[in-house]
Amino acid sequence: MPEPLAPALDRLRPLLLDTEGLVRAVASGRRRREHPDPVRAELRPVELRAGRQLQITGTDGRIPVTRNHSPQEAGAAVDELLAQPFGNWHVETRDQVVQLRVTKRGEAQVHTSAQSVEGGEAAHDRARNHLIDPADRLFTVLGADGAKRRQVDAFLRQLAPIARRVKPEGRPLRVVDLGCGNAYLTMAAHRYLAAEVDADVQTLGVDIRPEMAERNARVASEAGLEGIAFRAASIEEAAVDPEFTGVDIVLALHACDTATDDALALAVRWQARGVLAAPCCHNDVQRQLQSAESIPFAGLTRHAILRERFADVLTDTIRADLLRLLGYRVEVVEFIDSKHTPRNALIRAVHTGSAPTPRRVREYTDLVASWQVDPALAARLAPEVDAVLAAGAPE
């Protein structure tokens, strides 16, 4: 039965502040004609050097911001969230789940059910062979749930064999993540590589937003990570920065549209031996297909949804072919189930230095000519691509 909203929210407050009993809470959605700020918030208790605190991660829909609150500060932070016009609250404690939904009339519809955390996700995690222990302090600081930990584990299983293969002798393994965003994969990769592959790993996360670089540096410090740093810079700025030398592995995870091409081109210019890129959006090729006057099998691009999906396949095929021509052994794999993210293709490449064969050159040139596309990656690497096409062209 609906009930007045204010007392229903008041009953949530002690549950949210009980860091011994709280498991997780999420505030989301919005009430009619109102807009909460942040648009979504997640609360969970964390164990830090300063003691047990309440971690609140809020997002505006684009950038997550995580803050840890001491017991003295938590009350005011929780009150601010309860005052926001969220449409839904989901609160899990060790013995109950409380779900509060705000109705169109502005009343509260509350449902409470009993639960036990024993035998839940945490117990399941302990039984699995994780590359990073789910109890690792890194996940606590990041506020990573089971889904995010599974993404980390899947990504590390793709990274680990490449890291072992390209590990240099006599100097640290150098990893650069271009467009690192909130950097949870960057930090997880650094944690794993430092522990399992090379005790001396230097990782640099690059993101164009200064606030993300500052946030990531703070989180890395709270997690006790050493040898990792973050810079606020564009990929173009990184390309001319003399600090970026001797890079062994380049990561580019969900860099949008041609930003993936920028990252791949930079990896080639740096002569990085290992590359892992998970592309996101393929608007450039999609626009070219839409404007092309005469292309084969036009039905593949006639409908918008099919054109979008085909552009994804064509773009990543071209990227893989170009890397092969430039001396990389390339695989395109699915690194995580699509239920976690639809952008789950991963371009995985290791530099071998092999010269292109005439057949590979012909495959590439026929592909781009048939579909009348001008690949962004080829434009970024025009001198290198022109040279290998000329050297490998059939006589």
Disulfide bonds with the S-S distance in Angstrom:
none
